[in-house]
Amino acid sequence: MKLRSMIILAMPMLVGACGYNTIQSMDERAAAAQKQISVQLQRRADLVPNLVNTVKGFAAQEAEVFETVAKARAGLAGAVTGGNITEMANANQQLTGALGRLLAISENYPQLKSDQNFLRLQDELTGTENRIAVARTDYNQAVQDYNAYIRRFPAVMTAKVTGAKSRDYFDVTNPGARETPTVDFSKKP
């Protein structure tokens, strides 16, 4: 009877020492940070049509750029819906390149550069880019903490028993996505 009581009293300490609760807390922190990235990427995707429509009013002949932005936006929206962090990172990079080309168009159109709607949208997009950067940093830090913890003893044993797997970082894996986009203004309006 006395041994049984000691085992019952020791169980909470053993469970606490195995790191199960810490693994769960860190996994939840990483999942919440991933959701924040999704929210910011969706916000960015939602801003793009307004920006495109504003630029279209001034630069209708830039159809190829508008098409590229639309495809990249659709890719980002699909990746956000899918929830795969690697796909979101790659789709985000594709949209970044397409938006870079879209914003570069404004250099050829002084009226566009001074349009209040365009300037407001550009500011919102910049703010969103900053939020994405913060969310990405927070997520990658949470993933680093989680991945490191589940590799350390004794948590590694608990991780194996519970099936806890390392998480992917929010990083671009598409080889072409890191290349700087080429902007060609040789076709004048």
C-alpha positions in Angstrom: 0.0 0.0 0.0 2.8 2.4 0.9 4.6 1.7 -2.4 1.5 2.3 -4.3 1.0 5.7 -2.6 4.5 6.7 -3.4 4.1 5.7 -7.0 0.9 7.8 -7.2 2.6 10.8 -5.6 5.6 10.4 -7.9 3.6 10.2 -11.2 3.1 14.0 -11.6 6.8 14.6 -11.1 7.7 11.9 -13.6 5.2 13.2 -16.2 6.5 16.8 -15.6 10.1 15.7 -15.9 9.5 13.9 -19.2 8.8 17.2 -20.9 5.4 16.3 -22.3 3.7 19.5 -21.3 6.6 21.6 -22.5 6.5 19.9 -25.9 2.8 20.5 -26.2 3.2 24.2 -25.1 6.0 24.8 -27.6 4.1 23.1 -30.4 1.1 25.3 -29.7 3.3 28.4 -29.7 4.7 27.4 -33.1 1.2 26.6 -34.4 -0.1 30.0 -33.2 2.8 31.8 -34.9 2.1 29.9 -38.1 -1.5 31.1 -38.0 -0.2 34.6 -37.6 1.8 34.2 -40.7 -1.3 32.9 -42.5 -3.3 35.9 -41.4 -0.7 38.4 -42.6 -0.2 36.6 -45.9 -4.0 36.6 -46.5 -4.1 40.3 -45.6 -1.4 40.9 -48.2 -3.2 38.8 -50.8 -6.4 40.8 -50.1 -4.6 44.1 -50.7 -3.2 43.1 -54.1 -6.4 43.4 -56.2 -6.9 47.0 -55.1 -3.3 47.8 -55.9 -3.5 46.1 -59.3 -6.7 47.9 -60.2 -5.2 51.3 -59.2 -2.1 50.7 -61.4 -4.3 49.3 -64.2 -6.1 52.7 -64.4 -2.8 54.3 -65.3 -0.9 51.6 -67.1 -3.4 49.4 -68.9 -0.8 48.2 -71.4 1.2 46.3 -68.7 -1.1 43.3 -69.0 1.7 40.7 -68.6 2.7 42.1 -65.2 -1.0 42.1 -64.1 -1.3 38.5 -65.2 1.8 37.5 -63.3 0.6 39.3 -60.1 -2.8 37.6 -60.4 -1.2 34.2 -60.7 1.1 34.8 -57.8 -1.7 36.1 -55.6 -3.8 33.0 -56.4 -0.9 30.8 -55.6 -0.4 32.6 -52.2 -4.1 32.3 -51.4 -4.0 28.6 -52.2 -0.9 28.1 -50.1 -2.4 29.9 -47.2 -5.6 27.8 -47.4 -3.4 24.6 -47.6 -1.5 25.6 -44.5 1.8 24.1 -45.6 4.5 26.5 -44.3 7.0 25.7 -47.1 4.4 26.3 -49.8 3.4 29.5 -48.1 7.0 30.7 -48.1 7.5 29.9 -51.7 4.2 31.4 -52.8 5.0 34.5 -50.8 8.3 34.9 -52.5 6.7 34.5 -55.9 4.2 37.3 -55.0 7.0 39.5 -53.7 8.8 39.2 -57.1 5.5 40.0 -59.0 4.7 42.9 -56.8 8.2 44.3 -57.3 7.6 44.4 -61.0 4.2 45.9 -60.5 5.5 48.7 -58.2 8.4 49.3 -60.6 5.8 50.3 -63.3 5.0 53.3 -61.2 8.3 54.8 -62.1 7.1 55.2 -65.7 3.9 56.9 -64.7 4.3 60.1 -62.6 0.5 60.6 -62.2 0.4 57.1 -60.7 3.2 57.9 -58.2 1.2 60.9 -57.0 -2.2 59.2 -56.8 -3.4 59.2 -53.2 -5.1 55.8 -53.6 -1.9 54.3 -54.9 0.2 55.8 -52.2 -2.2 54.6 -49.5 -2.2 51.1 -50.9 1.6 51.2 -51.2 1.8 52.2 -47.5 -0.6 49.4 -46.5 1.4 46.9 -48.4 4.6 48.1 -46.8 3.0 47.8 -43.4 1.8 44.3 -44.2 5.3 43.4 -45.4 6.6 44.5 -42.0 4.0 42.4 -40.2 4.9 39.4 -42.3 8.6 39.8 -41.4 7.7 40.0 -37.7 5.4 37.0 -37.9 8.0 35.0 -39.8 10.7 35.8 -37.2 8.3 34.9 -34.4 7.4 31.6 -36.1 11.0 30.7 -36.9 12.0 31.4 -33.3 9.2 29.3 -32.0 10.1 26.5 -34.4 13.8 26.7 -33.4 12.9 26.5 -29.7 10.5 23.6 -30.3 12.9 21.6 -32.6 15.8 22.1 -30.2 13.8 21.0 -27.2 12.5 17.8 -28.7 16.1 16.8 -29.6 17.4 17.2 -26.0 17.4 14.5 -23.4 15.0 13.6 -21.7 12.5 15.3 -24.0 13.7 13.3 -27.0 12.4 10.2 -25.4 9.0 11.7 -24.8 8.9 13.2 -28.3 9.6 9.7 -29.8 6.8 8.1 -27.7 4.3 10.8 -28.5 5.3 11.1 -32.1 6.3 14.8 -31.9 8.1 15.7 -35.1 10.3 18.7 -35.9 8.6 21.6 -37.7 9.7 23.2 -40.9 10.9 26.8 -40.9 9.3 29.5 -42.9 12.0 29.6 -45.6 12.0 29.7 -49.4 12.9 26.3 -50.9 12.1 27.0 -54.5 15.5 27.6 -56.1 14.3 30.2 -58.6 12.4 32.1 -55.9 15.5 33.8 -54.5 16.5 35.3 -57.8 16.0 39.1 -58.2 13.2 39.8 -60.6 14.2 41.4 -63.9 12.2 44.5 -64.8 12.3 45.5 -68.5 10.9 48.9 -69.5 12.1 48.7 -73.0 8.5 48.5 -74.2 7.4 52.2 -73.7 3.7 53.1 -73.6 
